[in-house]
Amino acid sequence: MKIIVILTLFATAIFGAKIIDIKEAKELYSANSALFIDAREFKEYKKGTIAKAINVPLKRYKRMKKWLPIDKNATIVLFDSNKESVVAEKLAKKLTKLGYKNLLIFNAGVAEWQRYKLPIMSSIKESQNRVVKTLNVNGANIELQDDGVVDSNWIVPIINNGRLSKKIALIDVRSKAQYKKAHLKGALNVPFNRESQTIDVKRFPKDKVILFYCKKGLRSLEAYNTLDKKLQKKVFILQTKLECKDGICILKP
């Protein structure tokens, strides 16, 4: 027992972070009082991660650190796959050097989070035997392949061919710079702030069904998860790939 305590204190001193367990992680998550950061590679992140967590892969740290909080006193929970937490600890060391003071490492990781059946988000994989259901929302028919996720086989040709119903609004949740560079025709830009986990719902068109889109669907899912249950009834997600060239964007199933 003494050895474990010494090693834990030693690790805390090196990485500037406190180790927390599933109970503490759950409390922080439920209170929405910490930013959760998945330190794994994007290919692992999109397979399944803690809902609302942002991805700052260790290998792409320099490129992704712009998503970190401006406030160096912000509470940040770092995690990776399991109890070894090697990647999360290395990322904690880098964040400590940047001056972040309230770093926590959830060393049980995604595996433990899933074992307790806590909220998970992931990129939706299309099933060959998928069941598509149709909903009528505010007079507009929406075909879904999953709860909140629009069926890509249905929506892609409609948007690419400019046949989207006037009762439906496209919202690009990417940054202003990305939107300005290229976006889907007719789309409104309402950026999702990954740092504060917020989106300006006051800018959403009233009396319209809303479709969120981004490059691959994960940011849309993050934004969707921050909405209240009432608003989620009229907001849906495009889990399709966005391809842009020469200022023109199209969707790929």
Helices and strands as residue ranges (DSSP letters): H 2-15, E 17-20, H 22-30, E 35-38, H 42-45, E 49-50, E 54-55, G 58-60, H 61-64, G 65-67, E 75-79, H 86-98, E 102-106, H 109-115, E 120-121, E 133-137, E 140-146, E 149-150, H 152-160, E 168-172, H 176-181, E 188-189, G 201-203, E 209-213, H 218-225, H 229-232, E 235-237, E 241-245, E 248-252
